[in-house]
Amino acid sequence: MKAERPLWSETPIKTPMDAARVLKGLIADFDREAVCIINLRNDLCPINFSICSIGTLNMSLAEPRELIKAMCLSNATQVMMIHNHPSGSLDPSRQDVEITNRMCRLGSLLHIPLCDHIIVASGTDEYYSFQEHRRLRFAEPEIKTKAEDIEIPIPMAAEDTENVREPEEVFEAEEPEPAFLLQ
């Protein structure tokens, strides 16, 4: 992708209030839940926003794969999630908290941090910010302090089976986690 001006705004989104003010008018009055990602540059100017899911009156299928796709294709350096509650309640559901925690972990792995997850609702100028309520959980980096604790995989030639040892523990593949439903 070539460097271009932001497609959406030259004004940085520096606070949750900025994000809520800008996007509230776009999704707050939807009659169904919509989950969006705001893709940001280094200077916090929004590159674009993507409506990643539109659900029902009280839930939306928020699949992290779709959120991450929007982030990567936009060359975002950081992102904000925002979704609406048609019920008018700003209280986050258990699913809202779960997807926020999951996106914090995934964003950390991709080096595209989740700055905030904001909930807006029709009929009110208020919003709920996970950042302001200190509910964002970032993955702690794993730091090895001893050289013997660091595992370095050594590539083997296909015919070098003499030095292959059996695994000490067998792990069974886990079932993929279901997509989260935001309520």
MILO-103440 format. One record per residue (C-alpha): chain; residue in one letter; x, y, z. Coordinates in nm, 3 decimals, always signed. Each point is the difference from the previous one (the first is absolute). Layout:
MILO-103440
ATOM,unit,code,east,north,up
ATOM,A,a,X,Y,Z;
...
***
This chain:
MILO-103440
ATOM,unit,code,east,north,up
ATOM,A,m,+0.000,+0.000,+0.000;
ATOM,A,k,+0.129,+0.344,-0.072;
ATOM,A,a,-0.005,+0.279,+0.254;
ATOM,A,e,-0.305,+0.217,-0.038;
ATOM,A,r,-0.192,+0.253,+0.199;
ATOM,A,p,-0.245,-0.143,+0.249;
ATOM,A,l,-0.319,-0.092,-0.179;
ATOM,A,w,-0.220,+0.123,+0.276;
ATOM,A,s,+0.139,+0.283,+0.210;
ATOM,A,e,+0.312,+0.210,+0.055;
ATOM,A,t,-0.103,+0.057,+0.363;
ATOM,A,p,+0.169,-0.235,+0.249;
ATOM,A,i,-0.215,-0.207,+0.234;
ATOM,A,k,+0.184,+0.054,+0.328;
ATOM,A,t,-0.270,-0.082,+0.253;
ATOM,A,p,-0.294,-0.237,+0.031;
ATOM,A,m,-0.224,+0.307,-0.014;
ATOM,A,d,+0.146,+0.091,-0.342;
ATOM,A,a,-0.077,-0.349,-0.133;
ATOM,A,a,-0.349,-0.007,+0.148;
ATOM,A,r,-0.078,+0.346,-0.137;
ATOM,A,v,+0.115,-0.089,-0.351;
ATOM,A,l,-0.159,-0.345,-0.032;
ATOM,A,k,-0.305,+0.039,+0.222;
ATOM,A,g,-0.186,+0.173,-0.280;
ATOM,A,l,+0.077,-0.285,-0.236;
ATOM,A,i,-0.100,-0.306,+0.203;
ATOM,A,a,-0.177,+0.100,+0.323;
ATOM,A,d,-0.344,+0.009,-0.158;
ATOM,A,f,+0.027,-0.332,-0.185;
ATOM,A,d,-0.287,-0.229,+0.094;
ATOM,A,r,+0.246,-0.293,+0.013;
ATOM,A,e,+0.339,-0.040,+0.163;
ATOM,A,a,+0.295,+0.098,-0.218;
ATOM,A,v,+0.364,-0.066,+0.085;
ATOM,A,c,+0.258,+0.234,-0.153;
ATOM,A,i,+0.375,+0.040,-0.004;
ATOM,A,i,+0.160,+0.344,-0.031;
ATOM,A,n,+0.342,-0.046,-0.160;
ATOM,A,l,+0.252,+0.261,+0.113;
ATOM,A,r,+0.337,+0.129,-0.120;
ATOM,A,n,+0.293,+0.078,+0.232;
ATOM,A,d,-0.132,+0.353,+0.053;
ATOM,A,l,-0.346,-0.139,+0.096;
ATOM,A,c,-0.165,+0.131,-0.316;
ATOM,A,p,-0.260,-0.249,-0.111;
ATOM,A,i,+0.093,-0.171,-0.325;
ATOM,A,n,-0.350,-0.142,-0.034;
ATOM,A,f,-0.260,-0.188,+0.191;
ATOM,A,s,-0.150,-0.333,-0.081;
ATOM,A,i,-0.338,-0.137,+0.100;
ATOM,A,c,+0.109,-0.358,+0.064;
ATOM,A,s,-0.333,-0.142,+0.112;
ATOM,A,i,-0.368,+0.092,+0.007;
ATOM,A,g,-0.209,-0.223,+0.221;
ATOM,A,t,-0.345,-0.006,+0.156;
ATOM,A,l,-0.181,+0.218,+0.251;
ATOM,A,n,+0.206,-0.122,+0.291;
ATOM,A,m,+0.311,-0.175,-0.131;
ATOM,A,s,+0.258,+0.001,-0.274;
ATOM,A,l,+0.239,-0.268,-0.116;
ATOM,A,a,+0.343,+0.149,+0.062;
ATOM,A,e,+0.253,-0.226,-0.166;
ATOM,A,p,+0.358,+0.110,+0.080;
ATOM,A,r,+0.111,-0.116,-0.346;
ATOM,A,e,-0.214,+0.272,-0.162;
ATOM,A,l,+0.124,+0.265,+0.241;
ATOM,A,i,+0.362,-0.095,-0.061;
ATOM,A,k,-0.051,-0.008,-0.377;
ATOM,A,a,-0.115,+0.364,+0.007;
ATOM,A,m,+0.297,+0.098,+0.218;
ATOM,A,c,+0.263,-0.167,-0.219;
ATOM,A,l,-0.143,+0.107,-0.335;
ATOM,A,s,-0.007,+0.362,+0.119;
ATOM,A,n,+0.361,-0.004,+0.123;
ATOM,A,a,-0.123,+0.118,+0.338;
ATOM,A,t,+0.254,+0.065,+0.274;
ATOM,A,q,-0.271,-0.008,+0.266;
ATOM,A,v,-0.376,-0.045,+0.008;
ATOM,A,m,-0.316,+0.075,+0.194;
ATOM,A,m,-0.309,-0.218,+0.010;
ATOM,A,i,-0.340,+0.161,+0.024;
ATOM,A,h,-0.344,-0.154,+0.002;
ATOM,A,n,-0.352,+0.106,+0.079;
ATOM,A,h,-0.266,-0.129,+0.237;
ATOM,A,p,-0.344,+0.058,-0.154;
ATOM,A,s,-0.154,-0.065,+0.343;
ATOM,A,g,+0.142,+0.331,+0.123;
ATOM,A,s,+0.203,-0.166,+0.278;
ATOM,A,l,+0.369,+0.084,+0.011;
ATOM,A,d,+0.089,-0.286,+0.234;
ATOM,A,p,+0.242,-0.248,-0.162;
ATOM,A,s,-0.116,-0.359,-0.017;
ATOM,A,r,+0.217,-0.300,+0.086;
ATOM,A,q,+0.052,-0.051,-0.375;
ATOM,A,d,+0.110,+0.363,-0.039;
ATOM,A,v,+0.265,-0.053,+0.267;
ATOM,A,e,+0.113,-0.331,-0.153;
ATOM,A,i,+0.046,+0.136,-0.352;
ATOM,A,t,+0.180,+0.305,+0.138;
ATOM,A,n,+0.245,-0.218,+0.194;
ATOM,A,r,+0.051,-0.225,-0.301;
ATOM,A,m,+0.065,+0.295,-0.233;
ATOM,A,c,+0.250,+0.143,+0.251;
ATOM,A,r,+0.194,-0.328,-0.010;
ATOM,A,l,-0.020,-0.031,-0.378;
ATOM,A,g,+0.092,+0.365,-0.054;
ATOM,A,s,+0.303,-0.050,+0.224;
ATOM,A,l,+0.111,-0.297,-0.209;
ATOM,A,l,-0.038,+0.199,-0.322;
ATOM,A,h,+0.156,+0.315,+0.146;
ATOM,A,i,-0.322,+0.188,-0.079;
ATOM,A,p,-0.126,+0.097,+0.346;
ATOM,A,l,-0.366,+0.041,+0.081;
ATOM,A,c,-0.023,+0.353,+0.146;
ATOM,A,d,-0.358,-0.029,+0.117;
ATOM,A,h,-0.337,-0.168,-0.046;
ATOM,A,i,-0.288,+0.246,+0.016;
ATOM,A,i,-0.372,-0.069,+0.034;
ATOM,A,v,-0.250,+0.260,-0.121;
ATOM,A,a,-0.378,+0.001,+0.012;
ATOM,A,s,-0.281,+0.198,-0.153;
ATOM,A,g,-0.177,+0.262,+0.206;
ATOM,A,t,+0.306,+0.099,+0.202;
ATOM,A,d,+0.316,+0.202,-0.049;
ATOM,A,e,+0.181,-0.227,+0.244;
ATOM,A,y,+0.223,-0.294,-0.087;
ATOM,A,y,+0.181,-0.283,+0.176;
ATOM,A,s,+0.379,-0.017,-0.042;
ATOM,A,f,+0.189,-0.311,+0.107;
ATOM,A,q,+0.314,+0.214,+0.023;
ATOM,A,e,-0.158,+0.260,+0.229;
ATOM,A,h,-0.141,-0.277,+0.220;
ATOM,A,r,+0.345,-0.168,+0.006;
ATOM,A,r,-0.136,-0.322,-0.148;
ATOM,A,l,+0.252,-0.053,-0.280;
ATOM,A,r,+0.222,-0.300,+0.072;
ATOM,A,f,+0.323,-0.003,-0.190;
ATOM,A,a,+0.212,-0.311,-0.035;
ATOM,A,e,+0.307,+0.007,+0.218;
ATOM,A,p,+0.318,-0.058,-0.198;
ATOM,A,e,+0.185,-0.319,+0.086;
ATOM,A,i,+0.356,+0.090,+0.087;
ATOM,A,k,+0.266,-0.270,+0.030;
ATOM,A,t,+0.291,+0.095,+0.225;
ATOM,A,k,+0.212,-0.315,-0.030;
ATOM,A,a,+0.155,-0.126,-0.322;
ATOM,A,e,-0.095,-0.361,+0.083;
ATOM,A,d,-0.369,+0.098,+0.009;
ATOM,A,i,+0.004,+0.116,-0.363;
ATOM,A,e,-0.105,-0.268,-0.247;
ATOM,A,i,+0.139,+0.038,-0.349;
ATOM,A,p,-0.144,-0.236,-0.261;
ATOM,A,i,+0.271,-0.171,-0.202;
ATOM,A,p,-0.098,-0.084,-0.357;
ATOM,A,m,+0.063,-0.362,-0.102;
ATOM,A,a,+0.044,-0.156,-0.338;
ATOM,A,a,-0.279,-0.242,-0.086;
ATOM,A,e,+0.239,-0.299,+0.006;
ATOM,A,d,+0.142,+0.090,+0.345;
ATOM,A,t,-0.238,-0.215,+0.205;
ATOM,A,e,+0.267,-0.151,+0.221;
ATOM,A,n,-0.006,+0.292,+0.246;
ATOM,A,v,-0.377,+0.037,+0.011;
ATOM,A,r,-0.148,-0.077,+0.339;
ATOM,A,e,-0.356,-0.071,+0.089;
ATOM,A,p,-0.197,+0.284,+0.154;
ATOM,A,e,-0.022,-0.017,+0.377;
ATOM,A,e,-0.362,+0.099,+0.002;
ATOM,A,v,-0.265,-0.038,-0.266;
ATOM,A,f,-0.237,+0.290,-0.045;
ATOM,A,e,-0.328,-0.052,-0.169;
ATOM,A,a,-0.125,+0.268,-0.233;
ATOM,A,e,-0.256,+0.222,+0.164;
ATOM,A,e,-0.333,+0.075,-0.155;
ATOM,A,p,+0.000,+0.351,-0.148;
ATOM,A,e,-0.160,+0.252,+0.230;
ATOM,A,p,-0.341,+0.115,-0.114;
ATOM,A,a,-0.038,+0.358,-0.113;
ATOM,A,f,-0.117,+0.234,+0.272;
ATOM,A,l,-0.347,+0.142,+0.001;
ATOM,A,l,-0.014,+0.354,+0.128;
ATOM,A,q,-0.310,+0.082,+0.196;
***
